[in-house]
């Protein structure tokens, strides 16, 4: 076997080892409503496991229609609105709470103290996040902001 073929085979096998874990653990695309229902069920279960009862404010889910066509383009689930009777800090702390962003083609989540949806620049759908200062290499009280835009249902960071 010539040297070129040996190098190519080794590179190919190495790339398979690199990509196989990504492929095998890639998250299955599920509907926004199914994901939302699952996340809310997990929250109820977590609170019950802690000996409490989950109370929802009614403001935990926000839906946005970017193009006014009557269909939801972005759904946000804000765990900051969860209240568990057994623990004030079960779902939130100094870093904020988990914010889930969902579209028909993408899903993302992370900790934030607050978020704000806006249309920036030339009507680009954008979500701003107020983060703990440590997310920006600072101490916790230092204001830190991050943003993502949404393009064709995908989150662009």
N, C-alpha and C positions, 0 to 999 in steps of 0.2 A: 504494500500500500504506500502510495507516495506521501510525502510530507504534507502537502496542501490538504489532502483528504483527511489525514489524521488530525490536523489542526481544526479543520471544519467540523469534524465529528465531535471533538472535545468541546468546541465552542457551542455546538448545537445541544449537547447533553447538559452543559452548564446552564444554557438559557432555559432548558426545560425545568431544571431544578429551581431556577429563579422564578419562573412563571407558574409552575404547577400549584404552589400554595395559594397564589392569588386566584387562580381559576377555581380551585376546589373550595375555597372559602368565600368566594364572591357572593355578596348578598343577593338573594332572589328579589326581583322586582315584584312588589305586591301593590295592590290598590291603596290609594291614600286613605280611604275609609277603613280598610282592613288594618292598616298600620296604626291609624288613630285609635281604633277600637282595641287593638292589642296593647298599645302603650297605656291607655286608660285602665284596662284590666290589670296590667302589671302594677300600676300605681295603687289601685285598690288592694291588690294582694300584698304589696310591700307594706302598706299601712296596717292592714289586718295582721300580718306577721309580726308587726311591732306592737300589737295589742291595741291598735286604734281604729278609728273610722275615718275614711277619707271624705272630706267635704270639698266640693268643687265650687268655685265662685261663679261659674257661668262665663267668665272671661278668659278661661284657659285656652280656648281655641279661637283663632282669628283666621278668617278667609279673605283672600284678595283676588279681585278680578281685574287684571291689568288692562284688558282691551274692551271692557264693558260689553262683553258678548253674552253675559249671563252665566258663564261657567267659571268655576274657581280655578285660578292659575297657581296660587300658592296657599298652602295651609300651614299655620304656625301653631304648635302646641307649646305653651309656656308653663313649665312646672313650677314657676314662681307663684302661680295661682292655686297650687295644691295646698290644702291644710289638713294635716293628719293630727287627730286629737291626742295622740300619745307622744308626739315629738314635733317641736317647732322647727327642727333642723333636719328632718328626714329627707326632704327634697330640696333644701336650699341652705346656703351658708354664706360666708364672706365673699366667695367667688361668684355668688349668684345662684342660679338654678339652671337646669338643662332646658335649652330651647331646641325644639325639633322643627326643622323646615322640611316640608314635603311638597313635591309636585308629582305629576303623573310619571315623570321619568327620572326623578332624582330624590335623594334623601340625605340630610345632613343634620348633625346635632352638635351641641357644645354648651359649655357654661357661659352665661352672661348675666350681668346684673339687671340689665334692661335691654330692650331692642326697640327699634323704630323702623317701620316700613315707610319708604318714600320713593318718589320718582325723581331721579337726579339727572343732571345734564340734559340730554335730549329725550326725556321721558324713559330713562333706563330704570326698570324696577330694581330697587336697591334695599338691602336691609342693613342698618347700622346696629352694632352691638357695643354696649358699654361694658367693658371687661375689667376684671381685677387687674391692678397695676402689674402684678407679676407676669401676666400674659404678654406684657410689653417690656419685660426686663426691668421693671421698676418696683417700688414698694407698693403694697396693696391700695393705699389711699390715692395714689397718683392716677388722675383720669387717663383712661386708655380706651380708644375706639378702634373697632375693626369694621370692615364692610365687605359685603358680597353683592354681586349683581346676579340677575337671573336672565339667562338668554336661552330661548327655546326650551324652557323648563329645566335647564341645567343650572347649577350653582357655579358661578365663576368667582374664584377667590384671588 
